[in-house]
Amino acid sequence: MTGSGTDSAAVVGQRVHALRTAKGLTQRQLAEPRYTAAYVSSVEAGRRTPSTDALAHFAERLGVSRQQLATGRSEALGVHLLQTLAETGLRAPLDPAGARVAYLELAAEPEVAADAHAGLGRLALAAGDLAAAAEHFAEAERAGAGLPAHRRAAAVAGRAACVRRQGDPRYAAYLLTRAVDELHAAGLPDPAALLALHAHLAVCLGQAEEWAEAAGAAQVALALAGAWAEQVAAGHVTVGRTLLELGDSRGAETALRQAIEAQHRAELRVELAWCHRARGRRLLEQGDPAQAEADLSVAAAALPAAVAELAQTYRLLGRPAEARRALVGADDTPDVERIRGLLAADAADLEAAERHLRAAVDGHRRAGAGPQLATVVLELADLLDAQERAEEVTHLLHIGLSDVEQIAGERAMAGTEATPHR
């Protein structure tokens, strides 16, 4: 079989010949009015590969589906495989081992091989096995090489997730942006595919500290995201199963593909939380904490990293008690220590404010987070200056800003040493 799943010209020709003679048709009767008997003869002899249009014409005259004429496999079989794929996706969160076995069996079927390998990749990602996940997503891309762009989006999103988790969010963002551009260029702006690509893109850009761009990707993803994705997926599977039992293969295929797309949306919880975080941060930067609150509340429920941003939102809205409650039980990250320090300063507890802000400075310095370090150094300097500790302020600014310059230089050096092409 070829990469697109169609049998060789010789095999297709033999199949056309067998079906034509079984129908009692001459080559001319099969060919007319769009083709010639000579063309049919060359196809049956395996000398010519019929075009997509020719396959559709011959299939209609022979009373079979184009897929059956091209592959020898009935349309109903393809729909049954889709049903199995969709049902496997539904049970994957509860039974990953059983889902893995089912996906491995489905990976041997050309019609669903790309989707099955993508499913195996997602299972490996959930288990933290990046090497296995990357291998499965690469296999999904190979199996789907002949598929339309929107059918390959899940594999690209998975590959990008692997690259991001391996520490290269910018290259992952490049892969995702290229896939989005390909969808639009091909005239295939499939909502499910665009949702997955933009949601992952928001995560990559957020981790790369490119929050304005992350917010843009997040806005697209959140506009495309549907609510209650698990229930939607289950409903589509039920519809597909019923239609299949009633003999409506085409309707069943549509429902089952919608089920698979809904499952993919359900698997994007963390990515969509990042989308809310990116949009919320952008609103904070634009001085709109009131609008940021809704997004950051959603983000903080799934992402510990967003808790500090939600607390800062409450602080800016003049709700310090809620800000403190948001930080209860939070890890002592540099961002959390910074907000604790600012809340203490607001409450005139200068000793606690200094303690927390110094902890934030040390944490950002160790993490090599230059922009964040600069922000906290200036906030700590303001606190010390208000207490007329000028000598300490001078020392802090000298050391702190030197550290910021060193971090920026190290990052610039790392960027020049990075491999520009993959």
C-alpha positions as CSV (number, residue, x, y, z in Angstrom):
1,M,0.0,0.0,0.0
2,T,1.1,3.6,-0.6
3,G,1.5,6.2,2.1
4,S,-2.0,7.4,1.4
5,G,-3.5,4.0,2.0
6,T,-4.3,3.2,-1.6
7,D,-3.2,-0.1,-3.1
8,S,-0.7,-0.3,-6.0
9,A,-1.9,0.4,-9.5
10,A,-1.7,-3.3,-10.4
11,V,-3.9,-4.4,-7.4
12,V,-6.4,-1.6,-8.0
13,G,-6.6,-2.6,-11.7
14,Q,-7.3,-6.2,-10.8
15,R,-10.0,-5.1,-8.4
16,V,-11.6,-2.9,-11.1
17,H,-11.5,-5.8,-13.6
18,A,-13.1,-8.3,-11.2
19,L,-15.9,-6.0,-10.1
20,R,-16.6,-4.9,-13.7
21,T,-16.9,-8.4,-15.0
22,A,-19.0,-9.5,-12.0
23,K,-21.4,-6.6,-12.9
24,G,-21.4,-7.7,-16.6
25,L,-20.2,-4.3,-17.8
26,T,-17.9,-3.6,-20.8
27,Q,-14.9,-1.4,-20.4
28,R,-16.7,1.3,-22.5
29,Q,-19.8,1.1,-20.3
30,L,-17.7,1.5,-17.2
31,A,-15.8,4.4,-18.7
32,E,-18.5,6.5,-20.3
33,P,-19.3,9.4,-20.3
34,R,-16.1,10.8,-18.7
35,Y,-13.4,8.3,-19.7
36,T,-12.5,6.0,-22.6
37,A,-12.4,2.3,-22.8
38,A,-8.7,2.6,-23.5
39,Y,-8.2,4.4,-20.2
40,V,-10.1,1.6,-18.3
41,S,-8.0,-1.0,-20.1
42,S,-4.8,0.7,-19.0
43,V,-6.1,0.9,-15.4
44,E,-7.1,-2.8,-15.3
45,A,-3.7,-3.7,-16.7
46,G,-2.0,-1.8,-13.9
47,R,-0.3,0.6,-16.4
48,R,-2.0,3.7,-15.0
49,T,-3.0,4.8,-11.5
50,P,-6.5,6.1,-11.5
51,S,-7.0,9.6,-10.2
52,T,-9.2,10.4,-7.2
53,D,-12.0,11.5,-9.6
54,A,-11.6,8.4,-11.7
55,L,-11.8,6.2,-8.6
56,A,-15.0,7.9,-7.5
57,H,-16.5,7.5,-11.0
58,F,-15.6,3.8,-11.2
59,A,-16.8,3.2,-7.7
60,E,-20.2,4.7,-8.4
61,R,-20.7,2.6,-11.5
62,L,-19.5,-0.6,-9.7
63,G,-21.7,0.0,-6.7
64,V,-18.9,0.2,-4.1
65,S,-17.3,3.0,-2.1
66,R,-14.2,4.7,-3.4
67,Q,-12.3,3.5,-0.3
68,Q,-13.3,-0.1,-1.0
69,L,-12.2,0.2,-4.6
70,A,-8.8,1.8,-3.6
71,T,-8.0,-0.4,-0.7
72,G,-10.2,-3.5,-0.8
73,R,-11.5,-2.6,2.7
74,S,-15.1,-1.7,3.2
75,E,-16.3,1.6,4.4
76,A,-18.0,-0.1,7.3
77,L,-14.7,-1.6,8.4
78,G,-13.2,1.9,8.6
79,V,-16.1,3.1,10.7
80,H,-15.8,0.1,13.0
81,L,-12.1,1.0,13.5
82,L,-13.1,4.6,14.3
83,Q,-15.6,3.4,16.8
84,T,-12.9,1.3,18.5
85,L,-10.6,4.3,18.4
86,A,-13.2,6.6,20.0
87,E,-14.1,4.1,22.7
88,T,-10.5,3.6,23.5
89,G,-10.0,7.3,24.0
90,L,-13.0,7.4,26.4
91,R,-11.5,4.8,28.7
92,A,-7.9,5.9,28.4
93,P,-7.9,8.1,31.5
94,L,-9.3,5.3,33.7
95,D,-7.5,2.3,32.0
96,P,-4.3,3.5,30.4
97,A,-2.8,0.0,30.2
98,G,-5.9,-1.4,28.4
99,A,-6.0,1.7,26.2
100,R,-2.4,1.1,25.3
101,V,-3.1,-2.5,24.2
102,A,-6.0,-1.3,22.1
103,Y,-4.1,1.5,20.5
104,L,-1.2,-0.9,19.6
105,E,-3.7,-3.1,17.8
106,L,-5.2,-0.1,16.0
107,A,-1.8,1.1,14.9
108,A,-1.6,-1.8,12.6
109,E,-4.7,-0.6,10.7
110,P,-3.8,2.0,8.0
111,E,-7.1,3.9,8.3
112,V,-6.5,4.9,11.9
113,A,-2.7,4.3,12.4
114,A,-1.9,8.0,12.8
115,D,-4.6,8.6,15.4
116,A,-3.6,5.4,17.3
117,H,0.1,6.4,17.5
118,A,-1.0,9.9,18.6
119,G,-3.1,8.2,21.3
120,L,-0.1,6.1,22.4
121,G,2.0,9.3,22.5
122,R,-0.5,11.0,24.8
123,L,-0.5,8.0,27.1
124,A,3.3,8.2,27.3
125,L,3.2,11.9,28.0
126,A,0.7,11.4,30.8
127,A,3.1,8.8,32.2
128,G,6.1,11.1,31.9
129,D,7.9,8.9,29.4
130,L,9.1,11.7,27.0
131,A,11.2,9.4,24.9
132,A,8.4,7.0,24.2
133,A,6.0,9.8,23.6
134,A,8.3,11.5,21.0
135,E,8.7,8.2,19.2
136,H,4.9,7.6,19.0
137,F,4.2,11.2,17.8
138,A,7.0,10.8,15.2
139,E,5.3,7.6,14.0
140,A,2.0,9.3,14.0
141,E,3.4,12.0,11.6
142,R,4.9,9.3,9.4
143,A,1.6,7.3,9.3
144,G,-0.3,10.5,8.5
145,A,2.0,11.9,5.9
146,G,-0.7,11.4,3.2
147,L,-3.5,12.8,5.3
148,P,-5.0,16.4,5.1
149,A,-3.3,18.9,7.3
150,H,-6.1,19.0,9.9
151,R,-5.8,15.2,10.4
152,R,-2.1,15.6,11.3
153,A,-2.6,18.4,13.9
154,A,-2.8,16.0,16.9
155,A,0.6,14.5,16.0
156,V,2.2,17.9,15.6
157,A,0.7,19.1,18.9
158,G,2.1,16.0,20.6
159,R,5.5,16.4,19.1
160,A,5.6,20.1,20.2
161,A,4.6,19.1,23.7
162,C,7.6,16.7,23.9
163,V,9.9,19.4,22.6
164,R,8.6,21.9,25.1
165,R,9.0,19.5,28.0
166,Q,12.5,18.8,26.9
167,G,13.3,22.5,27.5
168,D,12.8,24.2,24.1
169,P,9.5,26.0,24.2
170,R,10.5,28.4,21.4
171,Y,11.2,25.6,18.9
172,A,7.9,24.0,20.0
173,A,6.2,27.3,19.3
174,Y,7.7,27.3,15.8
175,L,6.4,23.8,15.0
176,L,2.9,24.8,16.2
177,T,2.9,28.1,14.3
178,R,4.0,26.4,11.1
179,A,1.1,23.8,11.5
180,V,-1.4,26.6,12.0
181,D,-0.2,28.4,8.9
182,E,-0.4,25.1,7.0
183,L,-4.0,24.6,8.0
184,H,-5.0,28.1,6.8
185,A,-3.0,27.8,3.6
186,A,-4.7,24.5,2.8
187,G,-8.1,25.9,3.4
188,L,-8.7,23.5,6.4
189,P,-9.2,25.7,9.5
190,D,-10.6,22.8,11.4
191,P,-11.8,24.0,14.9
192,A,-10.5,21.0,16.8
193,A,-7.1,21.1,15.2
194,L,-6.8,24.9,15.7
195,L,-7.9,24.6,19.3
196,A,-5.2,22.0,20.1
197,L,-2.4,23.9,18.2
198,H,-3.3,27.3,19.8
199,A,-3.7,25.9,23.3
200,H,-0.2,24.3,23.1
201,L,1.1,27.4,21.5
202,A,-0.1,29.5,24.5
203,V,1.8,27.2,26.9
204,C,5.0,27.4,24.8
205,L,4.9,31.2,24.5
206,G,4.1,31.5,28.2
207,Q,7.0,29.4,29.2
208,A,9.2,31.4,26.9
209,E,8.0,34.6,28.8
210,E,6.4,36.0,25.7
211,W,3.2,36.8,27.4
212,A,1.7,39.2,24.8
213,E,2.0,36.5,22.1
214,A,0.8,33.8,24.5
215,A,-2.3,35.9,25.3
216,G,-3.1,36.1,21.6
217,A,-2.8,32.3,21.1
218,A,-4.9,31.9,24.3
219,Q,-7.6,34.1,23.0
220,V,-8.0,32.0,19.9
221,A,-7.9,28.7,21.9
222,L,-10.5,29.8,24.5
223,A,-12.8,31.0,21.8
224,L,-12.7,27.6,20.2
225,A,-12.9,25.6,23.4
226,G,-16.2,23.8,24.0
227,A,-17.6,23.1,27.5
228,W,-18.2,19.7,28.9
229,A,-15.9,18.0,26.4
230,E,-16.1,14.6,28.0
231,Q,-19.8,14.5,27.9
232,V,-19.8,15.7,24.3
233,A,-17.4,12.9,23.4
234,A,-19.5,10.3,25.1
235,G,-22.6,11.6,23.3
236,H,-20.9,11.4,19.9
237,V,-19.8,7.8,20.6
238,T,-23.3,6.8,21.4
239,V,-24.6,8.5,18.3
240,G,-22.0,6.8,16.2
241,R,-22.7,3.4,17.7
242,T,-26.4,3.8,17.0
243,L,-26.0,5.0,13.5
244,L,-23.6,2.1,12.7
245,E,-26.2,-0.4,14.0
246,L,-28.8,1.2,11.7
247,G,-26.5,0.9,8.7
248,D,-25.7,4.6,8.4
249,S,-21.9,4.3,8.0
250,R,-21.4,7.8,6.7
251,G,-23.3,9.4,9.6
252,A,-21.6,7.1,12.1
253,E,-18.2,8.1,10.8
254,T,-19.0,11.8,11.2
255,A,-20.2,11.3,14.8
256,L,-17.2,9.2,15.8
257,R,-14.7,11.7,14.4
258,Q,-16.5,14.4,16.4
259,A,-16.1,12.1,19.5
260,I,-12.4,11.8,18.9
261,E,-12.1,15.6,18.5
262,A,-14.1,16.2,21.7
263,Q,-11.7,13.7,23.5
264,H,-8.8,15.8,22.3
265,R,-10.4,18.9,23.7
266,A,-10.9,17.2,27.1
267,E,-7.2,16.3,27.2
268,L,-6.3,20.0,26.9
269,R,-7.3,21.0,30.5
270,V,-3.8,22.0,31.5
271,E,-3.1,23.8,28.2
272,L,-6.4,25.7,28.4
273,A,-5.5,26.7,32.0
274,W,-2.3,28.1,30.6
275,C,-4.4,30.0,28.0
276,H,-6.4,31.6,30.9
277,R,-3.2,32.4,32.7
278,A,-1.7,34.0,29.6
279,R,-4.7,36.2,28.9
280,G,-5.0,37.1,32.6
281,R,-1.4,38.1,32.9
282,R,-1.7,40.2,29.8
283,L,-4.7,42.0,31.3
284,L,-2.8,42.6,34.5
285,E,0.1,44.1,32.5
286,Q,-2.4,46.4,30.8
287,G,-3.7,47.6,34.2
288,D,-7.0,45.7,34.2
289,P,-7.1,43.5,37.2
290,A,-10.9,43.4,37.3
291,Q,-11.0,41.6,33.9
292,A,-7.9,39.5,34.8
293,E,-9.6,38.0,37.9
294,A,-11.9,35.6,36.0
295,D,-9.1,34.2,33.8
296,L,-6.6,33.8,36.7
297,S,-9.2,32.2,39.0
298,V,-9.6,29.5,36.3
299,A,-5.9,29.2,35.8
300,A,-5.0,29.0,39.5
301,A,-7.4,26.0,40.0
302,A,-5.2,23.9,37.7
303,L,-1.8,25.6,37.8
304,P,0.0,26.3,41.0
305,A,2.2,28.8,39.1
306,A,-0.8,31.0,38.6
307,V,-1.7,31.3,42.3
308,A,0.7,34.2,42.8
309,E,-0.8,36.1,39.9
310,L,-4.3,35.6,41.2
311,A,-3.2,36.9,44.7
312,Q,-1.6,39.9,43.0
313,T,-4.9,40.5,41.2
314,Y,-6.8,40.5,44.5
315,R,-4.2,42.8,46.0
316,L,-4.6,45.3,43.2
317,L,-8.3,45.2,43.6
318,G,-8.0,46.1,47.2
319,R,-9.0,42.7,48.6
320,P,-5.9,41.7,50.7
321,A,-7.8,39.1,52.7
322,E,-8.6,37.1,49.5
323,A,-5.1,37.5,48.3
324,R,-3.8,36.0,51.5
325,R,-6.3,33.1,51.3
326,A,-5.2,32.4,47.7
327,L,-1.6,31.9,49.0
328,V,-2.5,29.5,51.8
329,G,-0.7,26.3,51.2
330,A,1.2,27.7,48.1
331,D,4.8,26.6,47.6
332,D,7.4,29.2,48.6
333,T,8.2,30.1,45.0
334,P,9.9,33.4,44.2
335,D,6.6,34.8,42.8
336,V,4.7,33.7,45.9
337,E,7.3,35.3,48.2
338,R,7.1,38.5,46.2
339,I,3.3,38.8,46.7
340,R,3.6,37.9,50.4
341,G,6.2,40.7,50.7
342,L,4.0,43.2,48.9
343,L,1.0,42.3,51.1
344,A,3.1,42.7,54.2
345,A,4.3,46.1,53.0
346,D,0.7,47.2,52.3
347,A,-0.1,46.2,55.9
348,A,3.0,48.2,57.2
349,D,4.7,45.0,58.4
350,L,8.1,46.1,57.2
351,E,10.1,43.3,58.7
352,A,8.0,40.6,57.1
353,A,7.9,42.5,53.8
354,E,11.7,42.7,53.7
355,R,12.1,39.0,54.6
356,H,9.7,37.8,51.8
357,L,11.1,40.2,49.2
358,R,14.7,39.1,49.9
359,A,13.6,35.5,49.6
360,A,12.1,36.4,46.2
361,V,15.3,38.1,45.1
362,D,17.3,35.0,46.0
363,G,14.9,32.7,44.3
364,H,14.8,34.6,41.0
365,R,18.6,34.9,41.1
366,R,19.0,31.1,41.5
367,A,16.4,30.5,38.7
368,G,18.1,32.9,36.3
369,A,14.9,34.9,35.9
370,G,16.3,38.3,34.9
371,P,13.2,40.4,34.3
372,Q,11.5,39.1,37.5
373,L,14.7,39.6,39.5
374,A,14.9,43.3,38.3
375,T,11.3,43.9,39.3
376,V,11.7,42.5,42.9
377,V,15.1,44.3,43.4
378,L,13.4,47.6,42.6
379,E,10.5,46.8,44.9
380,L,12.9,45.9,47.7
381,A,14.9,49.0,47.1
382,D,11.7,51.1,47.4
383,L,11.0,49.4,50.7
384,L,14.4,50.1,52.1
385,D,14.4,53.7,50.7
386,A,11.2,54.4,52.6
387,Q,13.1,53.5,55.8
388,E,15.9,55.9,54.8
389,R,18.5,53.0,54.5
390,A,20.3,54.7,51.6
391,E,23.5,52.7,51.8
392,E,21.7,49.4,51.7
393,V,19.7,50.6,48.7
394,T,22.9,51.5,46.8
395,H,24.4,48.1,47.6
396,L,21.2,46.2,46.6
397,L,20.9,48.0,43.3
398,H,24.5,47.5,42.5
399,I,24.5,43.8,43.2
400,G,21.0,43.1,41.9
401,L,21.3,44.9,38.6
402,S,24.7,43.4,38.0
403,D,23.1,40.0,38.5
404,V,20.4,40.9,36.0
405,E,23.0,41.9,33.4
406,Q,24.9,38.7,34.0
407,I,21.7,36.6,33.5
408,A,20.9,38.5,30.3
409,G,24.4,37.9,29.0
410,E,24.3,34.2,29.7
411,R,20.9,33.9,28.0
412,A,22.2,35.8,24.9
413,M,25.3,33.5,24.8
414,A,23.0,30.4,25.1
415,G,20.9,31.7,22.2
416,T,23.9,32.2,19.9
417,E,25.1,28.7,20.7
418,A,21.7,27.0,20.1
419,T,21.3,25.0,16.9
420,P,19.3,27.2,14.5
421,H,17.8,24.3,12.5
422,R,16.3,20.9,13.4
